């Protein structure tokens, strides 16, 4: 999968308050780069806790469920767009299906 954009993840983990997210986000990024997701089931097979919230949005729990990562996915072109990364408290303030 191609991921747009790693810089969003890096900006997040470089904030001192979120520095503990660096390794889990790097791991997610590396696993996703190597993935070949053609359907939601492919994602579920790799990430059992992934949630599908509509409009091709997928929510991942990061670092023991401390953070939430929302991507928009285009299966036809094998592209993941980073739409949101933040704490559960921040996540509760967004509409993951439209962000």
Buried (B, 14 or more C-beta within 10 A) or exposed (E): BEBEEEEBBEEBBEEEEBEEBBEBBBEBBEEBEEBEBEEBEEBBEEBEEBBBBEEBBBBBBBBEEEBBBBBBBEBEEEBBBBBBBBBEEEBEEBEBBEE
